[in-house]
Amino acid sequence: MASKNSNKTFCCYYKNISYMKADEKLMIASSKRVVIKIGSNVLTQDNGLNLNVIGSISRQISMLMDKKIEVILVSSGAMASGIKKIGLSKRPDEIPKRQAVAAVGQAGLIMEYEKAFERFDKKVAQILLTSDDLSNRKRYLNARNTIYTLLSWKVVPVINENDTVAIEEIKFGDNDNLAAMIALLLDADILITLTDIEGLYDKDPRNNPEASLIPTVESISKNLEKLAGGIAGPLGTGGMLTKIMAAKKVTAAGIPMIIAKGEKPDILTRLFAGEKHGTFFVPKKGRLSRKKCWIGYSLKPQGAVIIDDGAVSAIINEGKSLLPGGVIGVEGEFKEGAPVEFCNSNNEVIGMGLVNYSSADIIKIMGLKTSRIKEKLGHKPYDEIIHRDNLALTAECR
């Protein structure tokens, strides 16, 4: 970023405050269901698990549970645990070996959590997921119901990606994304991501002493994403950018998020006591419905439709459905009922929806009034390309 514009650029992202704003404090204090994600860098020590951190986090979560707060834990650390148990010097390069190491390590990870929580008379349950589990509506609902049942039993769900069976097509990619998906799945009140640095900085604080913490982010711009892309995480699969993308998902759905330093003493209890730590991401007003969260963030797009400015305005500002007249282009091949992105004329993604027509049929009727659908196709099951009940806005415009 150009230095002369740096202050002007950043003022639209955050407000440089040292105290917790009243609404931030209220959002945290009123949270009754919390997703907590712990990163690899926090959990790892000497190529193995940091048992002190596991013990501390387990104690703090137990204290929150004693205050009637439901906690879902998304935990990295399986790879580090497996490397230590097998006696390897580093993470293997080959995918089958990495998956085997994760399988060994996952057992060790859940065992350590079980021992740590047992000290506070709490039980844990292991849940391993792939993105395929959440893209299938039936399995999505089954996963949600299982986790709800565990929470009703006062059991801590410990969730991780099922690395042993995951292939590229069904991977979440990183636990930041997984944590965001779980927060959406369970309609959480807040997502807290614990990492190895204090929060989001304007530069990488590990190699730049002039770096400044950004305490509050009110909107996530392309410039902010670019900034975060330069702050990597050496041990995990995700750096700061994956955390920003997770924040983008949950805040668009109306859920706040915090990035904070996981090794800071009593970080969770201090946050819930009203202390300001890390970076707080302000959520958009209004919550997406559970169905729209599933459409917008759990499904993988099978194509895209390009829509004109009038259709963009009607969908965003008036809550309208997408009609054939607003479509100006189609990308990819897909069938009726497929999840499809809809983009503006600059190819910027506005949201995701379930289409009522195949790509071939949309090409035939795009730009036309609904009265001409039957003339072109020989039938007219729907007026809408995407009904408003089956579309979710995922862009900053929401």
The 8 nearest C-alpha neighbors of each residue, nearest first, counted from 0:
[[1, 2, 5, 4, 222, 8, 3, 226],
 [0, 2, 4, 3, 5, 8, 6, 7],
 [1, 3, 5, 4, 0, 6, 8, 7],
 [2, 4, 1, 5, 6, 7, 0, 8],
 [5, 3, 7, 2, 1, 6, 8, 0],
 [4, 6, 2, 8, 7, 3, 9, 1],
 [7, 5, 9, 8, 4, 10, 3, 2],
 [6, 8, 4, 10, 5, 9, 11, 3],
 [7, 9, 5, 6, 10, 4, 11, 12],
 [10, 8, 12, 6, 11, 7, 5, 13],
 [11, 9, 12, 7, 13, 8, 6, 14],
 [10, 12, 9, 13, 8, 7, 218, 217],
 [13, 11, 216, 9, 10, 218, 217, 219],
 [14, 12, 216, 215, 10, 217, 11, 15],
 [13, 15, 215, 16, 10, 214, 12, 216],
 [14, 16, 214, 13, 213, 17, 215, 10],
 [15, 17, 18, 14, 214, 19, 215, 20],
 [16, 18, 15, 19, 275, 214, 276, 20],
 [19, 17, 16, 275, 20, 274, 276, 214],
 [18, 20, 275, 24, 21, 23, 274, 17],
 [19, 21, 23, 22, 24, 18, 16, 275],
 [20, 22, 24, 23, 25, 19, 26, 18],
 [21, 23, 25, 24, 20, 26, 19, 27],
 [24, 22, 26, 20, 25, 21, 27, 19],
 [23, 25, 21, 22, 27, 26, 273, 28],
 [24, 26, 22, 28, 23, 27, 29, 21],
 [27, 25, 23, 29, 24, 28, 22, 30],
 [26, 28, 30, 24, 25, 29, 271, 23],
 [27, 29, 25, 30, 26, 271, 24, 273],
 [28, 30, 26, 27, 25, 31, 188, 24],
 [31, 29, 188, 27, 28, 32, 26, 189],
 [30, 32, 68, 69, 29, 33, 188, 67],
 [31, 33, 69, 187, 188, 30, 68, 70],
 [34, 32, 70, 189, 187, 188, 190, 69],
 [33, 35, 71, 190, 70, 72, 182, 191],
 [36, 34, 191, 72, 192, 190, 73, 71],
 [35, 37, 73, 192, 74, 72, 193, 178],
 [38, 36, 193, 74, 75, 192, 73, 194],
 [39, 37, 194, 75, 41, 40, 193, 36],
 [38, 40, 42, 75, 235, 76, 41, 43],
 [39, 41, 43, 38, 42, 195, 234, 235],
 [40, 42, 39, 195, 38, 43, 194, 261],
 [43, 41, 49, 39, 48, 40, 76, 52],
 [44, 42, 48, 49, 40, 47, 41, 39],
 [43, 45, 49, 47, 46, 48, 42, 40],
 [46, 44, 47, 43, 48, 49, 83, 79],
 [47, 45, 44, 79, 83, 43, 82, 48],
 [48, 46, 79, 83, 80, 44, 45, 43],
 [49, 47, 43, 42, 44, 80, 50, 79],
 [48, 50, 44, 42, 43, 51, 52, 53],
 [51, 49, 53, 52, 48, 54, 111, 42],
 [52, 50, 54, 53, 49, 55, 56, 48],
 [51, 53, 55, 54, 50, 49, 56, 42],
 [54, 52, 50, 56, 51, 55, 57, 49],
 [53, 55, 51, 57, 115, 52, 56, 50],
 [54, 56, 52, 58, 57, 53, 51, 59],
 [55, 57, 59, 53, 58, 54, 52, 60],
 [58, 56, 60, 54, 55, 59, 116, 53],
 [59, 57, 61, 55, 56, 60, 54, 62],
 [58, 60, 62, 56, 61, 57, 268, 55],
 [61, 59, 63, 57, 62, 58, 56, 64],
 [62, 60, 64, 58, 59, 63, 57, 65],
 [61, 63, 59, 65, 60, 64, 58, 66],
 [64, 62, 60, 66, 65, 61, 68, 59],
 [65, 63, 68, 61, 67, 66, 62, 69],
 [64, 66, 62, 63, 67, 61, 68, 60],
 [65, 67, 63, 64, 68, 62, 61, 69],
 [68, 66, 64, 65, 69, 63, 31, 32],
 [69, 67, 31, 64, 63, 66, 32, 70],
 [70, 68, 32, 31, 64, 33, 150, 67],
 [71, 69, 33, 34, 32, 68, 72, 155],
 [70, 72, 34, 156, 155, 35, 33, 157],
 [71, 73, 157, 35, 34, 36, 74, 156],
 [74, 72, 36, 158, 157, 159, 178, 35],
 [75, 73, 37, 36, 159, 72, 158, 76],
 [74, 76, 39, 38, 77, 37, 159, 174],
 [75, 77, 79, 39, 78, 42, 80, 74],
 [78, 76, 104, 105, 80, 101, 79, 108],
 [77, 79, 101, 81, 80, 76, 104, 100],
 [80, 78, 47, 76, 82, 81, 77, 46],
 [79, 81, 104, 77, 47, 83, 78, 82],
 [104, 82, 80, 100, 84, 78, 103, 83],
 [83, 81, 87, 79, 85, 80, 84, 86],
 [82, 84, 47, 86, 80, 81, 85, 46],
 [85, 83, 81, 86, 82, 80, 104, 103],
 [84, 86, 82, 83, 87, 81, 100, 103],
 [85, 87, 83, 84, 82, 88, 81, 89],
 [88, 86, 82, 89, 85, 83, 90, 84],
 [87, 89, 86, 82, 90, 46, 83, 91],
 [90, 88, 87, 91, 82, 46, 79, 86],
 [89, 91, 92, 82, 97, 88, 87, 78],
 [92, 90, 97, 93, 96, 89, 94, 100],
 [91, 93, 94, 90, 97, 96, 95, 89],
 [94, 92, 96, 91, 95, 97, 98, 90],
 [93, 95, 97, 96, 98, 92, 91, 99],
 [96, 94, 98, 97, 93, 99, 163, 100],
 [97, 95, 99, 98, 94, 93, 100, 91],
 [98, 96, 94, 100, 99, 95, 91, 101],
 [97, 99, 163, 101, 95, 96, 100, 162],
 [98, 100, 96, 102, 101, 97, 95, 103],
 [101, 99, 81, 97, 103, 102, 98, 104],
 [102, 100, 78, 104, 98, 77, 99, 103],
 [103, 101, 99, 105, 100, 104, 163, 98],
 [104, 102, 81, 100, 101, 105, 106, 99],
 [81, 103, 105, 77, 80, 101, 107, 106],
 [104, 106, 77, 108, 102, 107, 103, 101],
 [107, 105, 104, 109, 108, 103, 110, 102],
 [108, 106, 104, 110, 105, 109, 80, 111],
 [107, 109, 105, 111, 110, 106, 77, 104],
 [108, 110, 112, 111, 106, 107, 113, 105],
 [111, 109, 113, 107, 108, 112, 106, 114],
 [112, 110, 114, 108, 113, 109, 115, 107],
 [111, 113, 115, 109, 110, 114, 116, 108],
 [112, 114, 110, 111, 116, 115, 123, 117],
 [113, 115, 117, 111, 112, 116, 110, 118],
 [116, 114, 112, 54, 117, 113, 118, 111],
 [117, 115, 121, 118, 113, 119, 57, 114],
 [116, 118, 120, 114, 121, 119, 115, 113],
 [119, 117, 116, 120, 115, 114, 121, 58],
 [118, 120, 117, 116, 121, 61, 58, 115],
 [119, 121, 117, 118, 116, 122, 61, 115],
 [122, 120, 116, 117, 119, 154, 123, 61],
 [123, 121, 154, 155, 116, 117, 113, 120],
 [122, 124, 155, 154, 156, 113, 157, 125],
 [125, 123, 156, 157, 155, 126, 154, 122],
 [124, 126, 157, 158, 156, 127, 109, 123],
 [127, 125, 158, 157, 128, 124, 159, 156],
 [128, 126, 161, 159, 160, 158, 125, 129],
 [127, 129, 160, 161, 132, 126, 159, 130],
 [130, 128, 131, 132, 170, 161, 160, 169],
 [129, 131, 169, 132, 133, 171, 170, 134],
 [130, 132, 134, 129, 169, 133, 135, 170],
 [133, 131, 130, 129, 138, 134, 135, 139],
 [132, 134, 139, 130, 131, 135, 297, 138],
 [133, 135, 298, 131, 297, 132, 136, 130],
 [136, 134, 133, 138, 137, 132, 139, 131],
 [135, 137, 139, 138, 134, 140, 133, 293],
 [136, 138, 140, 139, 135, 141, 133, 142],
 [139, 137, 141, 140, 135, 132, 136, 142],
 [140, 138, 133, 136, 142, 137, 141, 135],
 [139, 141, 143, 137, 138, 142, 144, 136],
 [142, 140, 138, 144, 143, 139, 145, 137],
 [143, 141, 145, 139, 140, 144, 138, 146],
 [142, 144, 140, 146, 141, 145, 147, 139],
 [143, 145, 147, 141, 146, 142, 140, 148],
 [146, 144, 148, 142, 147, 143, 141, 149],
 [145, 147, 149, 143, 148, 144, 150, 142],
 [148, 146, 144, 150, 145, 149, 143, 151],
 [149, 147, 151, 145, 146, 150, 144, 152],
 [148, 150, 146, 152, 154, 151, 147, 145],
 [151, 149, 153, 147, 152, 148, 154, 146],
 [150, 152, 148, 149, 153, 147, 154, 146],
 [151, 153, 149, 150, 154, 148, 147, 155],
 [154, 152, 150, 151, 149, 155, 121, 122],
 [153, 155, 122, 149, 123, 152, 150, 156],
 [154, 156, 123, 71, 124, 157, 122, 70],
 [157, 155, 124, 71, 123, 72, 158, 125],
 [158, 156, 72, 125, 73, 124, 126, 155],
 [159, 157, 73, 126, 127, 125, 156, 72],
 [160, 158, 127, 74, 73, 161, 128, 126],
 [159, 161, 128, 127, 162, 129, 158, 174],
 [160, 162, 127, 128, 163, 129, 165, 164],
 [161, 163, 165, 160, 164, 98, 101, 102],
 [162, 164, 98, 161, 102, 165, 99, 101],
 [165, 163, 162, 161, 166, 98, 129, 169],
 [166, 164, 162, 170, 163, 169, 161, 129],
 [165, 167, 168, 169, 170, 164, 162, 163],
 [166, 168, 170, 169, 165, 172, 171, 130],
 [167, 169, 166, 170, 165, 131, 130, 171],
 [170, 168, 130, 131, 167, 166, 129, 165],
 [171, 169, 172, 167, 130, 129, 165, 168],
 [170, 172, 130, 173, 177, 176, 129, 169],
 [173, 171, 170, 176, 174, 236, 167, 177],
 [174, 172, 175, 176, 171, 236, 237, 177],
 [173, 175, 177, 176, 178, 75, 172, 159],
 [176, 174, 178, 177, 173, 242, 245, 241],
 [175, 177, 179, 174, 245, 178, 173, 180],
 [176, 178, 174, 180, 175, 179, 171, 181],
 [179, 177, 181, 175, 180, 176, 174, 73],
 [180, 178, 182, 176, 245, 177, 181, 249],
 [179, 181, 177, 183, 178, 182, 184, 176],
 [180, 182, 184, 178, 183, 179, 185, 177],
 [183, 181, 187, 179, 180, 185, 184, 186],
 [184, 182, 186, 180, 181, 185, 292, 179],
 [185, 183, 181, 182, 186, 180, 143, 289],
 [184, 186, 187, 182, 183, 181, 143, 147],
 [185, 187, 183, 184, 182, 188, 289, 32],
 [188, 186, 182, 32, 185, 189, 33, 183],
 [187, 189, 30, 32, 33, 254, 31, 186],
 [188, 190, 255, 33, 187, 254, 256, 34],
 [191, 189, 256, 34, 35, 33, 257, 255],
 [192, 190, 257, 35, 256, 258, 36, 34],
 [191, 193, 36, 258, 35, 257, 37, 259],
 [194, 192, 261, 37, 259, 260, 258, 36],
 [193, 195, 260, 261, 38, 196, 41, 259],
 [196, 194, 260, 41, 40, 261, 197, 262],
 [197, 195, 260, 198, 194, 259, 261, 204],
 [198, 196, 260, 259, 277, 195, 199, 258],
 [197, 199, 277, 258, 278, 259, 196, 200],
 [198, 200, 213, 212, 278, 201, 197, 258],
 [201, 199, 212, 202, 211, 213, 210, 198],
 [200, 202, 211, 210, 212, 213, 199, 226],
 [203, 201, 210, 200, 204, 207, 211, 230],
 [202, 204, 230, 205, 207, 206, 210, 200],
 [205, 203, 207, 210, 206, 202, 208, 200],
 [206, 204, 203, 207, 208, 196, 210, 202],
 [205, 207, 204, 203, 208, 202, 210, 209],
 [206, 208, 204, 209, 210, 203, 205, 202],
 [209, 207, 210, 204, 206, 205, 211, 203],
 [210, 208, 207, 211, 204, 202, 206, 203],
 [211, 209, 202, 204, 208, 207, 201, 200],
 [212, 210, 200, 201, 209, 213, 202, 204],
 [211, 213, 200, 214, 199, 201, 198, 210],
 [212, 214, 200, 199, 215, 278, 211, 13],
 [213, 215, 278, 212, 277, 279, 15, 16],
 [216, 214, 279, 13, 278, 213, 14, 280],
 [217, 215, 13, 280, 12, 218, 281, 279],
 [216, 218, 281, 12, 13, 280, 215, 219],
 [219, 217, 12, 216, 220, 281, 11, 395],
 [218, 220, 223, 247, 12, 221, 217, 224],
 [221, 219, 223, 222, 218, 224, 12, 395],
 [220, 222, 224, 223, 225, 219, 226, 227],
 [223, 221, 225, 220, 224, 226, 0, 219],
 [222, 224, 226, 220, 225, 221, 219, 227],
 [225, 223, 221, 227, 226, 222, 228, 240],
 [226, 224, 222, 228, 223, 227, 221, 229],
 [225, 227, 223, 224, 228, 229, 222, 201],
 [228, 226, 240, 224, 239, 229, 230, 225],
 [229, 227, 240, 225, 226, 230, 224, 239],
 [228, 230, 227, 226, 231, 225, 203, 202],
 [231, 229, 203, 227, 239, 228, 238, 232],
 [232, 230, 238, 239, 229, 233, 228, 237],
 [231, 233, 238, 234, 235, 237, 239, 230],
 [234, 232, 235, 231, 238, 40, 236, 237],
 [235, 233, 232, 40, 39, 236, 43, 237],
 [234, 236, 39, 237, 232, 233, 40, 38],
 [235, 237, 173, 234, 238, 232, 172, 233],
 [238, 236, 241, 235, 173, 232, 239, 175],
 [237, 239, 231, 232, 240, 241, 230, 236],
 [238, 240, 242, 227, 230, 241, 231, 243],
 [239, 241, 227, 228, 243, 242, 238, 244],
 [242, 240, 244, 237, 243, 239, 238, 175],
 [241, 243, 245, 239, 240, 244, 175, 246],
 [244, 242, 246, 240, 245, 241, 247, 239],
 [243, 245, 247, 241, 246, 242, 240, 248],
 [244, 246, 242, 248, 179, 176, 243, 247],
 [247, 245, 243, 249, 244, 248, 250, 256],
 [246, 248, 244, 245, 250, 249, 251, 243],
 [249, 247, 245, 246, 251, 250, 244, 252],
 [248, 250, 254, 252, 246, 251, 247, 179],
 [249, 251, 282, 254, 253, 252, 255, 247],
 [252, 250, 249, 248, 253, 283, 247, 393],
 [251, 253, 287, 249, 250, 286, 254, 248],
 [252, 254, 286, 282, 283, 250, 251, 285],
 [253, 255, 250, 249, 282, 189, 252, 188],
 [256, 254, 282, 189, 281, 250, 280, 190],
 [257, 255, 190, 280, 191, 189, 279, 246],
 [256, 258, 279, 191, 278, 192, 280, 259],
 [259, 257, 192, 198, 278, 277, 193, 191],
 [260, 258, 277, 198, 197, 193, 261, 194],
 [261, 259, 197, 196, 194, 195, 193, 262],
 [262, 260, 193, 194, 263, 41, 259, 195],
 [261, 263, 260, 264, 41, 52, 195, 266],
 [262, 264, 266, 261, 260, 265, 259, 197],
 [265, 263, 266, 262, 55, 261, 267, 269],
 [266, 264, 268, 267, 269, 263, 59, 55],
 [265, 267, 269, 264, 263, 268, 270, 261],
 [268, 266, 270, 269, 265, 59, 271, 60],
 [267, 269, 271, 270, 265, 266, 272, 59],
 [270, 268, 272, 266, 267, 271, 274, 265],
 [271, 269, 274, 267, 272, 273, 268, 266],
 [270, 272, 268, 273, 269, 28, 27, 267],
 [271, 273, 269, 270, 274, 268, 28, 267],
 [274, 272, 271, 270, 24, 275, 269, 28],
 [273, 275, 270, 269, 272, 276, 19, 271],
 [276, 274, 19, 18, 273, 270, 277, 17],
 [277, 275, 259, 274, 278, 270, 197, 214],
 [276, 278, 259, 198, 197, 258, 214, 279],
 [279, 277, 214, 198, 258, 215, 257, 199],
 [278, 280, 257, 215, 256, 214, 216, 281],
 [281, 279, 216, 256, 255, 215, 257, 217],
 [280, 282, 217, 255, 216, 279, 250, 283],
 [283, 281, 250, 255, 253, 254, 280, 284],
 [282, 284, 253, 251, 250, 285, 281, 252],
 [285, 283, 253, 282, 286, 251, 252, 397],
 [286, 284, 253, 283, 287, 252, 282, 254],
 [287, 285, 253, 252, 288, 284, 254, 283],
 [286, 288, 252, 291, 292, 289, 285, 253],
 [287, 289, 291, 290, 292, 286, 252, 293],
 [288, 290, 292, 291, 293, 287, 186, 184],
 [289, 291, 293, 288, 292, 294, 287, 389],
 [290, 292, 294, 288, 391, 293, 289, 295],
 [293, 291, 289, 295, 290, 294, 296, 287],
 [292, 294, 297, 290, 291, 296, 295, 289],
 [295, 293, 291, 292, 298, 296, 297, 290],
 [294, 296, 292, 391, 351, 293, 291, 297],
 [295, 297, 293, 292, 298, 294, 180, 248],
 [298, 296, 293, 134, 133, 294, 295, 299],
 [299, 297, 134, 294, 296, 300, 338, 295],
 [298, 300, 301, 297, 338, 134, 296, 339],
 [301, 299, 339, 338, 302, 340, 298, 303],
 [302, 300, 339, 338, 333, 299, 337, 331],
 [301, 303, 331, 339, 300, 330, 332, 340],
 [304, 302, 340, 330, 339, 341, 329, 305],
 [303, 305, 329, 341, 328, 330, 342, 306],
 [306, 304, 328, 342, 327, 343, 341, 326],
 [307, 305, 326, 343, 327, 325, 342, 310],
 [306, 308, 310, 309, 325, 344, 343, 327],
 [309, 307, 311, 310, 312, 306, 343, 344],
 [310, 308, 312, 311, 307, 313, 325, 306],
 [309, 311, 313, 325, 312, 307, 308, 314],
 [312, 310, 308, 314, 309, 313, 315, 307],
 [313, 311, 309, 315, 310, 316, 314, 308],
 [312, 314, 317, 310, 319, 311, 316, 315],
 [315, 313, 319, 318, 311, 312, 317, 316],
 [316, 314, 312, 313, 318, 317, 311, 397],
 [315, 317, 312, 313, 314, 318, 319, 311],
 [316, 318, 313, 319, 314, 315, 312, 320],
 [319, 317, 314, 315, 316, 313, 387, 320],
 [320, 318, 314, 313, 317, 387, 321, 315],
 [319, 321, 387, 386, 385, 322, 314, 383],
 [320, 322, 385, 384, 383, 386, 319, 310],
 [321, 323, 383, 384, 324, 325, 320, 382],
 [324, 322, 365, 325, 326, 366, 367, 384],
 [325, 323, 366, 367, 322, 368, 326, 365],
 [324, 326, 310, 306, 323, 307, 322, 366],
 [327, 325, 306, 365, 323, 324, 366, 305],
 [326, 328, 306, 305, 366, 307, 365, 325],
 [329, 327, 305, 304, 326, 330, 306, 362],
 [328, 330, 304, 303, 305, 362, 331, 358],
 [329, 331, 303, 302, 304, 328, 332, 305],
 [332, 330, 302, 333, 303, 329, 301, 358],
 [331, 333, 358, 302, 330, 334, 301, 359],
 [334, 332, 358, 357, 301, 337, 302, 331],
 [333, 335, 357, 337, 336, 358, 356, 332],
 [334, 336, 357, 356, 355, 337, 354, 333],
 [335, 337, 354, 353, 355, 334, 338, 356],
 [338, 336, 353, 335, 334, 354, 339, 333],
 [339, 337, 353, 300, 352, 301, 298, 354],
 [340, 338, 300, 302, 303, 352, 301, 351],
 [341, 339, 351, 303, 350, 300, 352, 304],
 [340, 342, 304, 303, 350, 305, 349, 351],
 [341, 343, 348, 305, 347, 346, 349, 306],
 [344, 342, 346, 306, 345, 347, 305, 307],
 [343, 345, 346, 307, 305, 306, 342, 308],
 [346, 344, 343, 347, 342, 305, 348, 307],
 [345, 347, 342, 343, 344, 348, 305, 341],
 [348, 346, 342, 345, 343, 349, 344, 341],
 [349, 347, 342, 350, 341, 346, 340, 343],
 [350, 348, 394, 342, 341, 392, 393, 347],
 [351, 349, 392, 393, 391, 341, 340, 348],
 [352, 350, 340, 295, 391, 339, 390, 341],
 [351, 353, 390, 389, 339, 338, 385, 354],
 [352, 354, 338, 336, 337, 389, 385, 339],
 [355, 353, 385, 336, 356, 384, 335, 337],
 [354, 356, 335, 384, 336, 385, 353, 381],
 [357, 355, 335, 354, 360, 361, 384, 358],
 [356, 358, 334, 335, 360, 359, 333, 361],
 [357, 359, 361, 333, 360, 332, 362, 334],
 [360, 358, 362, 357, 361, 363, 332, 333],
 [359, 361, 363, 357, 362, 358, 356, 364],
 [362, 360, 358, 364, 363, 359, 365, 356],
 [361, 363, 359, 360, 365, 364, 358, 329],
 [364, 362, 360, 361, 365, 359, 375, 376],
 [363, 365, 361, 367, 362, 323, 372, 366],
 [366, 364, 323, 326, 367, 362, 361, 324],
 [365, 367, 324, 323, 326, 325, 327, 364],
 [368, 366, 324, 365, 364, 323, 369, 371],
 [367, 369, 370, 324, 371, 323, 366, 372],
 [370, 368, 371, 372, 382, 367, 323, 322],
 [369, 371, 368, 372, 373, 374, 367, 382],
 [370, 372, 374, 369, 373, 368, 375, 367],
 [373, 371, 375, 374, 369, 370, 379, 376],
 [374, 372, 378, 377, 379, 376, 375, 371],
 [373, 375, 371, 372, 377, 376, 378, 370],
 [376, 374, 372, 373, 377, 371, 364, 363],
 [377, 375, 373, 378, 374, 372, 360, 379],
 [378, 376, 373, 374, 375, 379, 372, 371],
 [379, 377, 373, 376, 380, 372, 374, 375],
 [378, 380, 373, 381, 372, 377, 382, 376],
 [379, 381, 378, 382, 355, 373, 356, 372],
 [382, 380, 383, 379, 355, 384, 356, 369],
 [381, 383, 369, 322, 384, 380, 379, 372],
 [384, 382, 322, 385, 381, 386, 321, 320],
 [383, 385, 322, 355, 321, 354, 323, 356],
 [386, 384, 354, 321, 383, 320, 355, 353],
 [385, 387, 320, 389, 388, 383, 321, 384],
 [386, 388, 320, 390, 389, 319, 385, 318],
 [389, 387, 386, 390, 291, 320, 391, 385],
 [390, 388, 387, 386, 352, 353, 385, 391],
 [391, 389, 352, 387, 351, 388, 353, 291],
 [390, 392, 295, 291, 351, 350, 393, 352],
 [393, 391, 350, 394, 349, 397, 351, 390],
 [392, 394, 350, 349, 391, 251, 295, 395],
 [395, 393, 349, 396, 392, 397, 350, 348],
 [396, 394, 397, 393, 251, 219, 218, 220],
 [395, 397, 394, 315, 349, 392, 393, 251],
 [396, 395, 394, 392, 251, 315, 393, 283]]
